[in-house]
């Protein structure tokens, strides 16, 4: 069969499948389950590179395939799924308030599309940049350019939890605002230090707190 199927890509494949399930939850109106899928994908993405690096006999083809498939999976996990969450929140909220979708929903739709485009551009840039970097060094990357798309897996659930705690709806306007800020950050040229092991543990603890809040408070 075409492709790579060893353990180095399993987490990437599972993350994509989980995100597709999350999209199906969005279409069913189960936003809490969709957010849990988004966060689960984020956890898997945090460790897939580290797992892949444990296989010392990977060929150049397998390494290149891993970079490409990871970004393609990320586009679904952190591009399509978050955009669908905000898009469907807008459709559901507008129907409840107004019946037929108002013209303002077209603006939300455009924002979702632009966010997805920003995620696509960032991922394509990362692939090219990483390929160029690996021609010079085999060391692990320590600096990111722009905000990694995976950050959305913590940001949207965090804002959703905050809205629930303060008893404010997580409306399409809130979601659209998040997508605007994150979309711009994806393609902005600032530098961001890649989290080390301690940083990843902190992020996991934040994620666990968000999951608990999502289940208990929302």
N, C-alpha and C positions, 0 to 999 in steps of 0.2 A: 504494500500500500504506500501511497505517497505520504510524506510527512514524517514527523518524529513522534514516537509513542513511549519512550522510556520515562522514568520517573521525574526527569528534569522539567517536564512540561505538564505533568498531571495537575498540579495546583492551578496553573493557568487555565487548563481546560475546564476544571471544576468551577472556577470562578466565573467563567463565561456562562456555563450552564445555570449556575445559581442566579446570575443576573437576568438570564432569559426568564427564569421562573419569576423573578422580581417584576419583570415587565408584564407577565401574565397577571400577577397580583394587582398591578396598577390598573390594568384594563378591567379587572373585577371590582375596583374601588377599595381594595384592601391595602391602604397606604402604609399601615404599620408593618405588615409583612414585607412589603416592598422595601421599606427602609432597612429592615433586618437583613434582607438579601443583599442590599447595597453594602452594609457594614461587613457582612460575612465575606463578600468578595474583596473588600479592602484588607481584611486580615490575611487572606490567602495571598494577595499581591505583595504584602509586606515581606513574606518569607520565600516567595517562589525563586527569586534570584539567588538567595543564600543556599537554598536546596540544590539549585542547578549547579552552583559552583562546587559542590561536593564531588561531582563526577569529573575526575581529572582527565579522563581519556576522551572527552568530547571532541569531535571533529570541528573544523571551521564551519562546515555546513550546519551542524547541529547548533553551534553557538549563534550563527546568523539566523537560523530558523527560530531559535528561542527569543531573540530580540524582536523579530517581526511578529511572531504569534502573540507575544506579550502585549505589544502595542495594539494589535487588532482586537485582542480580548479587552484591553483597557477602553477602547472606543465604545464597546458595547456596555461594559460595566460602569464606566464613569462619564460616558458621553450620552449614550442613548437612554439608559435607565434614569439618571437624574432629570434629563430633559422631559422624559415621559411623565415622571412624577409631577413636575411643575405644570406641564401641559394638561394632564388629566385633572389635577387639583383645580385648575382654572375652569375647565369644562364643567366639573361637578359643581363648584361654587356658583358659577354663573347660571346654571340650570336651576339650582335651588332658589336663587334670588330673582332671576329675571325670566326664566323659561327659555326662550330661544337665546342662543349665544349672542352677547352684545358685541359691537365693533371693537371694543377694547381688548377682547380676547385675541383678536388678530395681532395685536401688539405683543401679547404674551407669546403667541405662536412664533412670531418673528424673533423674539429674544431667545426662545428655546433653540431655534434653528441656528442663530448666530453663536450661541454657546457651544452647540455641537460642532460647528465649523472651527471654533477656537480650539476645542479639544482635539479635533482631527489634525489641525495645523501643528499644534504642539507635539503630538505624538509622532508625526512625520519628521519634524525637526529633530526630535530626540533620536530617532532611528539613524538619521544621517549623521548627527553629531557624535553618537556613540560609535558608529562604524569608523568615523575619522579618528576618534580618540583611541580606539583599539589598534589602529595602525601604528600608534606612537608608544602606547603602554598597555600592559596587561593588568595593571593595578585596578582595584575596585574604584568606582566613581565615588568621590566625596563631596562634590558640589553639583547642585542642580541649577539650571538656568530657567527661571520662571517657576511658577507654582506647579508642582506635580498634579496631574489630573486625579490621582488617587485621594488627594486631600478632600475631595468633595464627599467621600464616604464618611468622613467625620463631621464636616461642616453642616450639611443638610440635616442629619439627625440631631445635631446639637441645637440648631435653631428651632427645629420642630419640637424638641423637648422643652426649650425655653418658652416657646409660645404656649405650650400646654400648661407649664407651671404658672405662668402669669395670666392664664385663662384668656389668651388671645388666639384667634384662628391663624393657622399657618396657611395664609391665603395665597392665591396665585401671584399677588403683588410682592409678597415677602419672598416667595420662591424665585420670581423673576429677578428681584434685586440681588439675590445670592448668585444667580447664574451670570448676571452682568459683571459683578465684581470678580467672580472666579474666572469667567471667560477672559476678561482683560488680564488677570494675573497669570493665566496659562501662557500667554504669548508676550508677556513683558520680560525684558532682558535682565531683571535683577538676579542676583545669585543667592542661593539658599543652601545651607549646609545640610547634607544628608544625615538623617538621624543615625546615631550609633546604637549599640545594643541597649544601653540605658534609655535612650530616646525612644526606641521602639517599645520598650516595656512601659514607659510612660504613656505612649499613644494607645497601647493595648488597654491599660487601666482606664484611660479616658473613654475608650470605646465600650468597655464593660459597663462603666457608669452610665453611658448613654443608653445602652441596651436595657439596663435595669430601669432607668427613668422612662424609657419608651414603653416597657411592659407595665410598669406600676402606675405611672402618672398619665399616660396618654389614653 
